[in-house]
Amino acid sequence: MRLTTLTDYSLRMLIYLALQPDRRATIGEVAKAYGISENHLMKVAHLLGQAGHVSTSRGRGGGLALARPASEITAGDVVRRIEPDLALVPCFAGGDCAILPACRLKHALHAARAAFLAVLDGTTIQDLAQPQGTLREALGIAA
């Protein structure tokens, strides 16, 4: 399974915000810390705002912050909301398959996807933001 860049950036943004729960961060700040495009992060911030994970505000003193505690946001929820399609093979999405009545692969892939999402469901953004000291240093965040 391969996640989209949008999902990767969404998780990264949430981790960044979790490291600084008492202040708002700007898109430019997050982009600089990770060395990624501000344009991509604008879309990410919008999607995370729609999902209820991030609160956004404009103007002086504005920026991004977690809308809920990091301990309440799971990686599984983020992946499900941001990924456009978790169908591992075409038949998951109703596509035709000559062996569908006798297929065992579909069941194995369903189980694999369920296991993958179960691990992410048990992983919070707070978990991903540990150890804070090491992550803060890597991202250039002052202690």
N, C-alpha and C positions, 0 to 999 in steps of 0.2 A: 504494500500500500504506500502511496506517495501523497503527502499533503501539499496543498498549493502554497505558493509564496505568501499569499494573503493570510492564510492560517498561521504560518510561521511568524509573520510580522505581527499578527494579532496577539499571539502568545507572548512575543517579545515585548510589545507595548505594555501589556498587562503586568509582566514581571517588572518592567521599569517603574511603572506607577506604584506597584506594591512595595518597592524599595523606599518610596518617599510618600507614605500615606498622609503626612501632615502638610503637604504642599501640592500645588498644581504644577504640572510640567507642560512645556510647549511641544508642539509637533517638531519644531526645529531642533529642540534639545534632544528628543528621542532619536530623531534621524541622525544627528551628529554622533550620539553615543554608539549607535549600531553601524554607522556608516552606510545608511540606506536612504533612499529617496523620500523627500518630504511629500511629494505628490502621492506616492503609494501610501504613506502614513495618514494622509488626509482621508483617503478612502477607508482605511482601517479604523480610524477614530470614528468616522461616521457609522460604520457597521457595528462597532462595539457600543456606540451610543444607542443605536436602535435596539440592540440586544439587551440593553440595561446593565451592561458591565462597566461603562465609563460615563461620567458626567462631563459635559463640555460647556465652556462659557467663553464668550468673546470679550474683547476689549482689555483695558488695563486691569491687571490682576486676574485675567482669564487663563484658560488653559484646560488641561485634562487631569482628571482624578478618577480613582476607582469609585464607582457608584455604590458598591457594596464592599464589605470586608473581603480581603484576598482569600480568606479561609472559606468563603461561601461561593467562590467561583471555581468550578472545576474545568480542567483542560478538556474533558469530554464534552461539556456543554459548549465550550468555545468551538471545538472542532465541528460539532454537529451544526452549529449556527453559521459558521463561516464557510465550510466546505460546500461546494455546489452540488456534489454528488458522491455519496458513499457506496455507490453500486460498484463492487469490485469487478464484475463481469457484466456484459450486456443483459444476460437473462435476469439479473437482479432488478433491472428496470423494465422488465416486461418484454425484452428482446426475444426473438425467435431462437430456438435451439433444437437441433435434431435429436439430441439425446435426453432432453428434459425429463421425460417420464422415468428414465432409468438412471439419471445422473446422481452420482454421489459427490462429485466435485462441488456442486452448489452447496450442499450441506456442510462440507468441510470449510468452504470459504465463508459461509454464514457464521460458523463457529469461530473462525479466526477473526473475523471482523468484530464479533461480539466480545471476544477476549481482548482485542486491541482497545475497544471503547471502554471495557470494564476497567482496564488499567488506568486509562485517562480519567474515567469517572472517579476513581479513587485518588486522583492527584489534583490538589488545589493549586491555585496561583501562589498561595503562601508557601506551599511545599517547593515550588519551582524557584521562589525568590530566596532560597537558603543555599549556602550560607551567605548572609547579607554582606559581610565585610568583603569577601572575595568578589562578589558580583558588583558591589559598589565601586571597588577599585578597577575592575575590568571595564566598567561603563563610565568611569571618570566622574562618579557622583561623590561629592564631599560628604564626609561622615557627619 
